[in-house]
Amino acid sequence: MISKIILNDRTIDLRSYEEEKVNGLYKVSVDFDVKSDDYHDIATLLYSEFFEVKIPERNLTFRGVIHNYSTSLTNLYVKDQIGQYKLTLIEVNHEEKD
């Protein structure tokens, strides 16, 4: 199983990973835990418009955008909370990269 994804140089440990191609573009869906200590950094990261996506175990790199996103908790500012995040990223085609 794929255990890590790197988004804009931030490494995230994964609970699950799915990959497919849609119209020739990569689409990856991941689940991961976010601890309250990391919540602000992850939330800020996910506000990015574009992501440099790296899947080291697949030797896969692409530029992507969020296709779908959800979390089990909306307020992780409470100490020692852990939220489960579901994130789907889709590769942008060449016209959208510029």
C-alpha positions as CSV (number, residue, x, y, z in Angstrom):
1,M,0.0,0.0,0.0
2,I,1.1,3.6,-0.6
3,S,1.9,5.1,2.7
4,K,2.8,8.8,1.9
5,I,1.9,11.7,-0.3
6,I,3.8,14.9,-0.6
7,L,1.8,18.1,-1.2
8,N,3.8,21.2,-1.9
9,D,6.8,19.7,0.0
10,R,4.6,18.7,3.0
11,T,4.7,14.9,3.7
12,I,1.5,13.3,4.8
13,D,1.1,9.8,6.2
14,L,-1.8,8.0,4.6
15,R,-4.5,5.6,5.8
16,S,-5.6,4.7,2.3
17,Y,-4.7,5.5,-1.3
18,E,-6.6,5.0,-4.6
19,E,-5.3,6.0,-8.1
20,E,-7.0,6.1,-11.5
21,K,-6.7,7.9,-14.8
22,V,-9.5,10.1,-16.0
23,N,-9.2,11.3,-19.6
24,G,-5.5,10.6,-19.4
25,L,-5.0,12.6,-16.2
26,Y,-4.1,11.2,-12.8
27,K,-6.7,11.2,-10.1
28,V,-5.7,10.2,-6.5
29,S,-7.9,9.8,-3.5
30,V,-6.4,9.5,-0.1
31,D,-7.5,9.3,3.5
32,F,-5.3,10.6,6.4
33,D,-5.5,11.6,10.0
34,V,-4.9,15.2,11.1
35,K,-4.0,15.8,14.8
36,S,-5.1,19.0,16.4
37,D,-1.4,20.1,16.6
38,D,-1.2,19.9,12.8
39,Y,-4.6,21.3,11.9
40,H,-3.7,24.9,11.2
41,D,-0.8,23.9,8.9
42,I,-2.9,21.3,7.0
43,A,-5.9,23.7,6.7
44,T,-3.6,26.4,5.4
45,L,-2.0,24.0,2.9
46,L,-5.4,22.9,1.5
47,Y,-6.3,26.5,0.7
48,S,-3.7,26.4,-2.1
49,E,-5.1,26.6,-5.6
50,F,-2.6,24.2,-7.1
51,F,-0.5,21.4,-5.6
52,E,2.8,19.8,-6.6
53,V,1.7,16.2,-5.9
54,K,4.4,13.5,-5.3
55,I,3.8,9.9,-4.6
56,P,7.3,8.7,-3.9
57,E,6.4,5.0,-3.8
58,R,5.0,5.2,-7.3
59,N,7.6,7.6,-8.6
60,L,4.7,9.8,-9.6
61,T,4.7,13.6,-9.8
62,F,2.0,15.9,-11.2
63,R,0.4,19.3,-10.7
64,G,-3.1,19.0,-9.3
65,V,-6.1,20.6,-7.8
66,I,-8.6,19.5,-5.2
67,H,-11.5,17.6,-6.8
68,N,-13.2,16.6,-3.6
69,Y,-12.4,17.1,0.1
70,S,-14.1,16.3,3.4
71,T,-13.2,15.9,7.1
72,S,-14.8,14.1,10.1
73,L,-14.3,17.2,12.3
74,T,-14.6,20.8,11.5
75,N,-12.8,22.2,14.7
76,L,-9.5,20.6,15.4
77,Y,-8.4,23.4,17.7
78,V,-9.5,21.3,20.7
79,K,-6.3,19.7,22.1
80,D,-5.7,16.0,21.3
81,Q,-8.4,15.7,18.7
82,I,-7.8,13.7,15.5
83,G,-9.8,14.2,12.4
84,Q,-10.0,11.9,9.4
85,Y,-9.5,13.7,6.1
86,K,-10.6,12.5,2.7
87,L,-9.0,14.2,-0.3
88,T,-9.2,13.7,-4.0
89,L,-6.8,15.5,-6.3
90,I,-6.9,15.5,-10.0
91,E,-4.0,16.4,-12.4
92,V,-4.5,19.6,-14.3
93,N,-4.1,19.5,-18.0
94,H,-1.3,21.5,-19.7
95,E,-3.5,24.5,-20.4
96,E,-4.4,24.9,-16.7
97,K,-0.8,24.7,-15.6
98,D,0.2,28.1,-17.0
